[in-house]
């Protein structure tokens, strides 16, 4: 088993329950951990024997580009997209942080974190 991490992916997106959030947008930070068998790639040194993290990034970007009211919803869409494109995965952990959320006070970020296991 091996782990691939994509950390600190930054997106400007329009997720939120308030109308202003869906018009003005804000910054989101996404962290992803995927676990799968990578022993063959360790020996072969071939991209086709591992999970191409540029393709994983494209899945995440595509979902982050679609508006959602809830971080829970966009997280679910991201995990489903990754599972569809990479059925060999055994585990996915995802964290999405909304920077400077409109909560009526100074808050650096709010996060939603979830995971999926085969």
N, C-alpha and C positions, 0 to 999 in steps of 0.2 A: 504494500500500500504506500501511496505517496500523497502529498498535499501540495496543492498549488494555491497561492494567495495572490489576490489582486487587491491592493490596499490603497486607499486615498484617491479613488477615482472621483473626479469632480465633474459635476453636471450643473448647468443652469436650466432649471425646469420649472414647471407651472403647477405643482401639486399643492393642494390645500383646500380646506373647506370654505375659506373666505373668498369672495369674488375677487378681491384685490390680489390675492395670492395667485389666482389663475390668470390675472392680467399682467401683473408686474413681474412675477416669478421670483425665485431666490436660488441660492446655491445649495446643493446637496452633495454629500460625500458618501460614497458607497464602498464598503469593504466586503470582499467575497473570499470564502475558503471552500475549495472543492477537494474531495478525497476520492481516490480511485487507485486501481492497480497500475503502477507505472514501472514495474520491474523490467518489462521488455524495452521500454524507452531508455531506461538507465543503461542498458547494454547496447542498444542499436544506434543511438544518437540520431534517430529519424523523427521528424515532426509528426508523421502519420501514426507513430506509436504512442503519442501522448495527447493531451488535450491542448489544442491551439488556443492560448489565452487571448490572442487578438480576435478570434471568432467569439470567444466568451464575452469579451468587451463589447463587441457589436451587438450581441443579444441584450446586454444590459442597457446600452445606449438607446437601442430601439424602444425599449419599454420606458426608459426615463423620458423620452421625447413625447410620450403620450400622457396627457393630463389625467390625474387621478385626484380624488378628494382625500384619500387616506394613504398613508405610507404602507399600511398593511396590504392594501390592494395592489399597489405597484410592486411591492415585494413578492406577492403571490405570482403576479405576471412574470416577473424576472425569473423566479425559480422554475415555473412551468416552461418557460422558453428554454432555459438552460437544460432542463431535463429532456425536453423534446430533441434538442440538437445534439446532446451528449448523453445517450442512454447508458453508457458504461459507468457513469458516476455512481458512487456509493453514498456520498454525503455532500450536502451543500449547506453552508452557513452564510447568511447574508445580514448585513447591517446597513441601514440607510439613516443618515443624519441630515436633518434640516437645520441649516445655519441661520441664526438670528430669527427664530420663530416668533410670530406675533401672539405672545401670551400675556401681554399687558405689563411686562417687566423685562429686566435685562436677563436673558438666558442665552448662553453661547450656542446651544444646539439641543434639539430633541431627537431621539433615535428610536427606531424600531428594529429589533433584531429577531430573526427567526432561523429555523433550520429544518432540513428535510433529510431523512435517512431512508435508504432502500429497505 
